[in-house]
Amino acid sequence: MKLEFVKMLPPKVDKEHAYNMGLDCGKNGSNETNCHFSIFSNPQNTKEWERGKYDAELNPTKQEQVVEKNTLLYKGVNIKGGNKNE
């Protein structure tokens, strides 16, 4: 009888995954998935995880201000009022 062993490898982690896991941790609290050691395998992923967690923890007022600012910029309105085209 031949036994085969399967090596359990952690999932491959990229910056987007690290950011999403940080976001999840900030919104739902830490767990084994969003704080898995593989996320912190390099400094870039660690930085993205921390950025995601920070973004999730922004207070609602700050989030609304960021969304409003981005919406106004998208519509061509400068922050002080008026239209960029005028």
Steps between C-alpha positions, in 0.01 A plus 500: 500500500644832392427807712492840339545811707352826390686804621260766619617832363353833600311681223705722272458854626518810282458864600129506410429196717699650788303827474167313496598294805594819686167651401319192628694511826410866552130438432444159661784455746797270473476130420725223369432594138545877499806482729664192347880508525538472121355849457800644681760312294649820359499871590285603201217264596524607864469864394195424284336304784555794736360741239188284462450483876543878529250562219244274671542676831442853367209652682179531290527879480847476351386231255211722386739793450735287289212369287354851456839645407566225246150539354542876461840457337355238265219736397750778424412719798791641694488465877448875560194495273444588140579306188847419367383595151400854594 
